[in-house]
Amino acid sequence: MDPLAHTLFGATMAEAGLKRKTALATATLIIGANLPDVDAVALFVSQNYALLVRRGWTHGILALMVWPFLLTGAMLGLDRLLQRWRSRRSRPPAASMPVDRPPMRPAVLLGIAFLGVWSHPLLDWVNTYGIRLLMPFNDTWFYGDTLFIIDPWFWLLAGAGVVLARSESWRGISAWVVLGTALTALILPTEMVPLPAKIVWMAGIAAIVLARWTGLQRHAAQPVAFGLLMATVLYTAFMFAGARMTAMHARSHLAANGIEATEVMANPLPARPLMRTGVAASPTHYYLFNINWMRPGSFVLTREPVPIEAPDPIAEAALRAPEVQGLRGWIRFPAYEVRPLDDGWRVFIRDLRFVYPEQESSPGIGMAVVDLDDDLQVVKVR
C-alpha cells in the first residue's frame, strides 16, 4: 500500500486505545507501520533497481523479527533524551509533562512495535504488486489481490478515526484540511474513479467535517477510532472475499468451456469494490477478463487468449539485459513479443497484471522494450 495508508493505519491503531498503554506508543506505531519501506530509497536509483530490491530484505521474515527490537531500542533512547530535556527546564519535570502521558513500559512498547511493523507487510500483501515474505531465505513473491495499491475507501475509513480523535489546535486542524483537500483534488479529476464513488467520497468528507465542527466525537474519541479501525479491517476482509469469489467465478466460467485455470489474479479497481479485472492462466494461454463479483454472470473475456510461450533466443537475449533484471524477477504473467527491425530486433516484455498485450509503452511498471542488434547485443532499453 502507499505510505499514507500505512501511516493512517498505524495512527488509527494508536487512537483506538493503544496510545494509552505506554509512552511513545503513537510514534512507535506510525514509524513501525512505515519502517520496512526504508528500501524505497531504491527508487532514486532506477525503476529496475527498485523492482530488484523492493519488498524484499526489509519486508522479509528476518527483518520483521529484527525491526521491532531496533525500533523499541530507538524509542527508549528517545524517551531518555526527552526525560533529560525536561529535567533541564526551569520548571519541575512533573509540571512540564502532559497529564495524560502514560508511563514508559518497555515490554508493552515492544509489543506495540511488533503490531506497527507487522501491519506493514500485511497491507503490502493485500495488493497485486506482491511481497517477498520469506526473504532472505526464499525470494518467492506472495500476492493477496485484495486492495488497489491506492484505495480511497481505506484512506477515508482509517483517516476518519485519526481526524476525529486528534488535533484540537487550529494548526493541527489546518494540516488535516490541507491533506483532505489534496486527496480530494487527486480523486475528483481522475476518470478511474466513477461519479458515484466521487459523490460518496465527498459525503464522507462532509460527515467528518460535520462531526468535528459539532464536537459529536469529543467525548467518545477512542470508541469512534476503534469503530473506524474495525470498519477498515472489515472493509479489507470484504475486499479479500471479493478476490476469492472473483477467482472462483473465473475458474468456473473457464471450466464450463473446457479450460483449466491454474492461476487467477483478481485485480482490484480504484474506488470500485465490486468490480474486478483479472488474468487467468491455463497451461497454454492467458485469459483477460472483467467481472462484477457479486454477479457471476457478468464475467466476460476482454481480449483474445494470449498464448503462453517460453522466450525464444531473441527474447532471452533481451531478458539478459542488466536493465530488466528487476522486472525479470518480479514479473508474474510474462508475455513476450519480438518484432524485426532493419538492423536488429525489438522485444516487448510485458507483465499482463499491469499492461495489456497490445500496449507499446507504459507510464508505470510492468513493461520493458529492448532493442537488439543483429548479433543480439542490447542497443537500448526503455
RODO-2510 file (C-alpha; in nm, 4 decimals, decimal comma):
residues 382
     n   res          X          Y          Z
     1     m     0,0000     0,0000     0,0000
     2     d     0,1003     0,3641    -0,0269
     3     p     0,2784     0,5406     0,2634
     4     l    -0,0335     0,7369     0,3583
     5     a    -0,2346     0,4173     0,4073
     6     h     0,0395     0,2680     0,6265
     7     t     0,0629     0,5897     0,8301
     8     l    -0,3118     0,6270     0,8808
     9     f    -0,3492     0,2621     0,9828
    10     g    -0,0728     0,2973     1,2419
    11     a    -0,2211     0,6213     1,3726
    12     t    -0,5710     0,4718     1,3903
    13     m    -0,4423     0,1783     1,5970
    14     a    -0,2952     0,4343     1,8355
    15     e    -0,6163     0,6360     1,8632
    16     a    -0,8211     0,3183     1,9121
    17     g    -0,6596     0,2825     2,2547
    18     l    -0,3011     0,1679     2,2148
    19     k    -0,1592     0,5165     2,2761
    20     r    -0,2766     0,4882     2,6368
    21     k    -0,0756     0,1726     2,7028
    22     t     0,2717     0,3243     2,7146
    23     a     0,4632     0,6393     2,6382
    24     l     0,5588     0,6985     2,2724
    25     a     0,3072     0,4383     2,1525
    26     t     0,1707     0,6632     1,8763
    27     a     0,5141     0,7460     1,7367
    28     t     0,6137     0,3794     1,7568
    29     l     0,3045     0,2640     1,5672
    30     i     0,3403     0,5243     1,2926
    31     i     0,7134     0,4687     1,2467
    32     g     0,6749     0,0914     1,2665
    33     a     0,3956     0,0961     1,0101
    34     n     0,6363     0,2570     0,7625
    35     l     0,9720     0,1151     0,8714
    36     p     1,0070    -0,1720     0,6190
    37     d     0,9788     0,0850     0,3394
    38     v     1,3329     0,2053     0,4019
    39     d     1,4076     0,0161     0,0809
    40     a     1,2157     0,2874    -0,1073
    41     v     1,5499     0,4663    -0,1469
    42     a     1,5995     0,2231    -0,4370
    43     l     1,3507     0,4329    -0,6340
    44     f     1,6126     0,7075    -0,6514
    45     v     1,8483     0,4700    -0,8330
    46     s     1,6172     0,3382    -1,1060
    47     q     1,2855     0,1654    -1,1552
    48     n     1,4644    -0,1573    -1,2427
    49     y     1,6730    -0,1456    -0,9257
    50     a     1,3594    -0,0754    -0,7243
    51     l     1,1926    -0,3880    -0,8657
    52     l     1,5075    -0,5811    -0,7824
    53     v     1,5214    -0,4886    -0,4136
    54     r     1,1797    -0,3520    -0,3131
    55     r     0,9632    -0,5563    -0,0753
    56     g     1,2478    -0,7987    -0,0235
    57     w     1,5044    -0,7990     0,2556
    58     t     1,3425    -0,5204     0,4576
    59     h     0,9988    -0,6849     0,4247
    60     g     1,1089    -1,0448     0,4825
    61     i     1,0609    -1,2599     0,7893
    62     l     1,4109    -1,1996     0,9248
    63     a     1,3820    -0,8213     0,9093
    64     l     1,0296    -0,8340     1,0524
    65     m     1,1661    -1,0077     1,3603
    66     v     1,4508    -0,7590     1,3996
    67     w     1,2769    -0,4269     1,3230
    68     p     1,0578    -0,4198     1,6389
    69     f     1,3578    -0,4618     1,8665
    70     l     1,5522    -0,1895     1,6859
    71     l     1,2517     0,0423     1,6923
    72     t     1,1870    -0,0207     2,0613
    73     g     1,5508     0,0492     2,1428
    74     a     1,5368     0,3746     1,9485
    75     m     1,2145     0,4799     2,1236
    76     l     1,3577     0,4015     2,4670
    77     g     1,6634     0,6087     2,3817
    78     l     1,4388     0,8918     2,2647
    79     d     1,2396     0,8705     2,5877
    80     r     1,5579     0,9084     2,7939
    81     l     1,6585     1,2129     2,5888
    82     l     1,3159     1,3661     2,6442
    83     q     1,3378     1,2994     3,0151
    84     r     1,6782     1,4713     3,0339
    85     w     1,5494     1,7638     2,8324
    86     r     1,2521     1,8056     3,0647
    87     s     1,4744     1,7832     3,3732
    88     r     1,6863     2,0728     3,2455
    89     r     1,3924     2,3069     3,2005
    90     s     1,3318     2,5761     3,4579
    91     r     1,0072     2,4262     3,5903
    92     p     0,9828     2,0845     3,7576
    93     p     0,9682     1,7826     3,5216
    94     a     0,6274     1,6737     3,6528
    95     a     0,4802     2,0119     3,5654
    96     s     0,6173     2,0003     3,2113
    97     m     0,4902     1,6501     3,1416
    98     p     0,1444     1,6107     2,9799
    99     v    -0,1043     1,4936     3,2409
   100     d    -0,2407     1,2176     3,0164
   101     r     0,1017     1,0841     2,9230
   102     p     0,1209     0,7171     3,0252
   103     p     0,4397     0,5844     3,1838
   104     m     0,7018     0,4120     2,9738
   105     r     0,6506     0,0349     2,9695
   106     p     0,9296    -0,1236     2,7611
   107     a     0,7661    -0,4669     2,7257
   108     v     0,4376    -0,3115     2,6144
   109     l     0,6247    -0,0806     2,3766
   110     l     0,7937    -0,3845     2,2188
   111     g     0,4563    -0,5482     2,1624
   112     i     0,3244    -0,2293     2,0052
   113     a     0,6339    -0,2103     1,7853
   114     f     0,5569    -0,5609     1,6596
   115     l     0,1988    -0,4554     1,5801
   116     g     0,3150    -0,1493     1,3879
   117     v     0,5886    -0,3266     1,1946
   118     w     0,3825    -0,6336     1,1104
   119     s     0,0912    -0,4218     0,9888
   120     h     0,3163    -0,3140     0,7027
   121     p     0,3691    -0,6499     0,5267
   122     l     0,0040    -0,7374     0,5850
   123     l    -0,1091    -0,4280     0,3960
   124     d     0,1543    -0,4773     0,1262
   125     w     0,0455    -0,8370     0,0781
   126     v    -0,3153    -0,7399     0,0045
   127     n    -0,2353    -0,5730    -0,3295
   128     t    -0,1208    -0,7175    -0,6610
   129     y     0,2363    -0,5837    -0,6533
   130     g     0,3355    -0,8620    -0,4143
   131     i     0,5796    -0,9068    -0,1292
   132     r     0,8683    -1,1475    -0,0643
   133     l     0,7780    -1,2526     0,2882
   134     l     1,0390    -1,5286     0,3170
   135     m     1,3417    -1,3156     0,2353
   136     p     1,6338    -1,3656     0,2724
   137     f     1,5716    -1,7407     0,2724
   138     n     1,3448    -1,7521    -0,0325
   139     d     1,2567    -1,4822    -0,2871
   140     t     0,9099    -1,6164    -0,3744
   141     w     0,6510    -1,3415    -0,4289
   142     f     0,3163    -1,3609    -0,2465
   143     y     0,0001    -1,1766    -0,3547
   144     g    -0,3292    -1,1047    -0,1794
   145     d    -0,5005    -0,9427    -0,4831
   146     t    -0,7351    -0,7656    -0,2411
   147     l    -0,6905    -0,3865    -0,2476
   148     f    -0,5752    -0,1472    -0,5159
   149     i    -0,2382    -0,0065    -0,4158
   150     i    -0,4056     0,3340    -0,3589
   151     d    -0,7508     0,2811    -0,2083
   152     p    -0,9591     0,5925    -0,1270
   153     w    -1,2023     0,3994     0,0975
   154     f    -0,9121     0,2737     0,3068
   155     w    -0,7898     0,6340     0,3339
   156     l    -1,1357     0,7568     0,4326
   157     l    -1,2053     0,4944     0,6983
   158     a    -0,8592     0,4896     0,8554
   159     g    -0,8167     0,8658     0,8271
   160     a    -1,1526     0,9482     0,9832
   161     g    -1,0583     0,7790     1,3086
   162     v    -0,7433     0,9881     1,3393
   163     v    -0,9020     1,3176     1,2320
   164     l    -1,1889     1,2815     1,4771
   165     a    -0,9632     1,1873     1,7685
   166     r    -0,6720     1,4289     1,7276
   167     s    -0,5713     1,7837     1,6530
   168     e    -0,7750     2,0161     1,8702
   169     s    -0,5393     2,3013     1,7824
   170     w    -0,6001     2,5169     1,4777
   171     r    -0,2581     2,4213     1,3475
   172     g    -0,3468     2,0526     1,3585
   173     i    -0,6906     2,1091     1,2099
   174     s    -0,5367     2,3155     0,9303
   175     a    -0,2983     2,0308     0,8479
   176     w    -0,5894     1,7869     0,8167
   177     v    -0,7776     2,0356     0,5986
   178     v    -0,4781     2,0608     0,3671
   179     l    -0,4450     1,6813     0,3470
   180     g    -0,8166     1,6285     0,2867
   181     t    -0,8205     1,8958     0,0175
   182     a    -0,5162     1,7447    -0,1532
   183     l    -0,6668     1,3953    -0,1561
   184     t    -0,9983     1,5278    -0,2837
   185     a    -0,8174     1,7169    -0,5593
   186     l    -0,6448     1,3908    -0,6503
   187     i    -0,9626     1,1812    -0,6596
   188     l    -1,2211     1,4104    -0,8214
   189     p    -1,0488     1,4785    -1,1566
   190     t    -0,9431     1,1200    -1,2318
   191     e    -1,1500     0,9165    -1,4730
   192     m    -1,0534     0,5955    -1,2915
   193     v    -1,2943     0,6870    -1,0102
   194     p    -1,6619     0,6763    -1,1212
   195     l    -1,9018     0,9600    -1,0404
   196     p    -2,0996     0,7697    -0,7713
   197     a    -1,7740     0,6974    -0,5876
   198     k    -1,6785     1,0655    -0,6042
   199     i    -2,0153     1,1578    -0,4524
   200     v    -1,9664     0,9050    -0,1693
   201     w    -1,6160     1,0415    -0,1080
   202     m    -1,7470     1,3980    -0,0774
   203     a    -2,0253     1,2784     0,1538
   204     g    -1,7667     1,1063     0,3729
   205     i    -1,5509     1,4195     0,3897
   206     a    -1,8589     1,6252     0,4750
   207     a    -1,9515     1,3823     0,7561
   208     i    -1,6021     1,4121     0,9069
   209     v    -1,6153     1,7913     0,8889
   210     l    -1,9624     1,7976     1,0469
   211     a    -1,8570     1,5696     1,3306
   212     r    -1,5537     1,7853     1,4065
   213     w    -1,7496     2,1092     1,3761
   214     t    -2,0253     1,9990     1,6146
   215     g    -1,7914     1,8136     1,8513
   216     l    -2,0004     1,4960     1,8348
   217     q    -1,6901     1,2812     1,8799
   218     r    -1,5372     1,4846     2,1633
   219     h    -1,6441     1,2555     2,4476
   220     a    -1,6140     0,9305     2,2525
   221     a    -1,2972     0,9762     2,0501
   222     q    -1,1470     0,6407     2,1418
   223     p    -1,4625     0,4322     2,0733
   224     v    -1,5098     0,6173     1,7441
   225     a    -1,1497     0,5493     1,6444
   226     f    -1,1846     0,1834     1,7452
   227     g    -1,5062     0,1528     1,5457
   228     l    -1,3446     0,3032     1,2374
   229     l    -1,0423     0,0752     1,2789
   230     m    -1,2787    -0,2221     1,2827
   231     a    -1,4586    -0,0800     0,9789
   232     t    -1,1249    -0,0588     0,7971
   233     v    -1,0486    -0,4208     0,8838
   234     l    -1,3968    -0,5341     0,7776
   235     y    -1,3681    -0,3432     0,4500
   236     t    -1,0376    -0,5165     0,3804
   237     a    -1,1945    -0,8533     0,4668
   238     f    -1,4843    -0,7755     0,2307
   239     m    -1,2402    -0,6979    -0,0485
   240     f    -1,0452    -1,0155     0,0293
   241     a    -1,3672    -1,2140    -0,0055
   242     g    -1,4267    -1,0375    -0,3375
   243     a    -1,0877    -1,1519    -0,4630
   244     r    -1,1585    -1,5128    -0,3686
   245     m    -1,5057    -1,5015    -0,5250
   246     t    -1,3634    -1,3487    -0,8420
   247     a    -1,1109    -1,6308    -0,8732
   248     m    -1,3833    -1,8888    -0,8112
   249     h    -1,6151    -1,7389    -1,0756
   250     a    -1,3316    -1,7126    -1,3294
   251     r    -1,2330    -2,0767    -1,2809
   252     s    -1,5976    -2,1840    -1,3077
   253     h    -1,6639    -1,9927    -1,6304
   254     l    -1,3458    -2,1136    -1,7950
   255     a    -1,4089    -2,4724    -1,6822
   256     a    -1,7511    -2,4561    -1,8478
   257     n    -1,5619    -2,4015    -2,1741
   258     g    -1,3169    -2,6823    -2,1117
   259     i    -1,0363    -2,4564    -1,9869
   260     e    -0,8488    -2,5381    -1,6679
   261     a    -0,7238    -2,2249    -1,4913
   262     t    -0,4041    -2,2973    -1,2990
   263     e    -0,3751    -1,9446    -1,1564
   264     v    -0,6117    -1,6485    -1,1331
   265     m    -0,5333    -1,2900    -1,0400
   266     a    -0,8309    -1,0775    -0,9306
   267     n    -0,7182    -0,7216    -0,9914
   268     p    -0,8977    -0,4611    -0,7738
   269     l    -1,0010    -0,1310    -0,9278
   270     p    -0,9722     0,2070    -0,7523
   271     a    -1,2906     0,3049    -0,5638
   272     r    -1,4945     0,0251    -0,7278
   273     p    -1,5112    -0,2538    -0,4695
   274     l    -1,7461    -0,4805    -0,6678
   275     m    -1,5592    -0,4622    -0,9978
   276     r    -1,2513    -0,6636    -1,0873
   277     t    -1,0351    -0,7103    -1,3890
   278     g    -0,8039    -1,0065    -1,3933
   279     v    -0,5818    -1,2607    -1,5598
   280     a    -0,6414    -1,6340    -1,5596
   281     a    -0,3620    -1,8651    -1,6707
   282     s    -0,4150    -2,2104    -1,8191
   283     p    -0,1269    -2,4381    -1,9192
   284     t    -0,1325    -2,2799    -2,2664
   285     h    -0,2954    -1,9344    -2,2578
   286     y    -0,3694    -1,6227    -2,0553
   287     y    -0,7324    -1,5059    -2,0373
   288     l    -0,8030    -1,1416    -1,9514
   289     f    -1,1448    -1,0710    -1,8053
   290     n    -1,3788    -0,8267    -1,6289
   291     i    -1,6399    -0,9170    -1,3683
   292     n    -1,8720    -0,7778    -1,1045
   293     w    -1,8028    -1,0442    -0,8440
   294     m    -2,1496    -1,0056    -0,6937
   295     r    -2,2941    -1,1019    -1,0334
   296     p    -2,1171    -1,4115    -1,1678
   297     g    -2,2992    -1,3800    -1,4990
   298     s    -2,1151    -1,0541    -1,5690
   299     f    -1,7902    -1,2442    -1,6371
   300     v    -1,6585    -1,1506    -1,9800
   301     l    -1,3300    -1,2026    -2,1606
   302     t    -1,1954    -0,8673    -2,2745
   303     r    -0,9389    -0,9905    -2,5288
   304     e    -0,8462    -1,2912    -2,7327
   305     p    -0,6485    -1,5501    -2,5344
   306     v    -0,2774    -1,4726    -2,5205
   307     p    -0,0524    -1,7747    -2,5849
   308     i     0,1895    -1,8647    -2,3057
   309     e     0,5228    -1,9145    -2,4764
   310     a     0,8717    -1,9588    -2,3425
   311     p     1,1068    -1,6814    -2,4552
   312     d     1,2815    -1,7616    -2,7826
   313     p     1,6571    -1,6910    -2,8212
   314     i     1,5879    -1,3288    -2,9178
   315     a     1,3612    -1,2644    -2,6199
   316     e     1,6060    -1,4496    -2,3962
   317     a     1,8839    -1,2167    -2,5108
   318     a     1,6629    -0,9204    -2,4180
   319     l     1,5935    -1,0727    -2,0771
   320     r     1,9668    -1,0851    -2,0085
   321     a     1,9913    -0,7049    -2,0271
   322     p     2,1029    -0,5686    -1,6871
   323     e     1,8340    -0,3006    -1,7112
   324     v     1,5494    -0,5570    -1,6916
   325     q     1,6746    -0,7912    -1,4185
   326     g     1,4390    -0,6364    -1,1664
   327     l     1,1413    -0,6830    -1,3982
   328     r     1,2514    -1,0367    -1,4846
   329     g     1,2456    -1,1467    -1,1213
   330     w     0,9205    -0,9671    -1,0387
   331     i     0,7085    -1,0451    -1,3456
   332     r     0,4036    -1,2631    -1,2751
   333     f     0,2261    -1,3133    -1,6091
   334     p     0,5021    -1,2653    -1,8696
   335     a     0,4273    -1,2177    -2,2373
   336     y     0,6982    -1,1618    -2,4989
   337     e     0,6656    -1,0074    -2,8409
   338     v     0,9526    -0,9912    -3,0920
   339     r     0,9450    -0,7517    -3,3892
   340     p     1,2083    -0,7327    -3,6627
   341     l     1,3861    -0,4016    -3,7250
   342     d     1,6021    -0,3013    -4,0206
   343     d     1,9158    -0,3563    -3,8169
   344     g     1,8047    -0,5928    -3,5405
   345     w     1,5102    -0,6723    -3,3199
   346     r     1,2689    -0,5063    -3,0799
   347     v     1,1453    -0,7134    -2,7861
   348     f     0,8414    -0,6180    -2,5778
   349     i     0,8406    -0,7705    -2,2285
   350     r     0,5006    -0,7304    -2,0663
   351     d     0,3533    -0,8314    -1,7336
   352     l    -0,0176    -0,8725    -1,8053
   353     r    -0,1020    -0,7707    -1,4494
   354     f    -0,0448    -0,4084    -1,5444
   355     v    -0,0004    -0,3939    -1,9224
   356     y    -0,2330    -0,5060    -2,2000
   357     p    -0,0916    -0,7272    -2,4775
   358     e    -0,1196    -0,4538    -2,7399
   359     q     0,0399    -0,1737    -2,5389
   360     e     0,3651    -0,0390    -2,6793
   361     s     0,4558     0,1783    -2,3828
   362     s     0,3631     0,2038    -2,0189
   363     p     0,3664     0,5126    -1,7961
   364     g     0,4128     0,2903    -1,4915
   365     i     0,5559    -0,0511    -1,4154
   366     g     0,5127    -0,3875    -1,5837
   367     m     0,6807    -0,3375    -1,9182
   368     a     1,0192    -0,3017    -2,0863
   369     v     1,1124    -0,2539    -2,4511
   370     v     1,4561    -0,3813    -2,5502
   371     d     1,6237    -0,3099    -2,8851
   372     l     1,8863    -0,5597    -3,0017
   373     d     2,1244    -0,5535    -3,2955
   374     d     2,1694    -0,8410    -3,5413
   375     d     2,4163    -1,0039    -3,3020
   376     l     2,1571    -0,9911    -3,0221
   377     q     2,3522    -0,7308    -2,8304
   378     v     2,1482    -0,4806    -2,6315
   379     v     2,1286    -0,1406    -2,8011
   380     k     1,8607     0,0358    -2,5974
   381     v     1,6220    -0,0359    -2,3127
   382     r     1,3196     0,1722    -2,2272
***
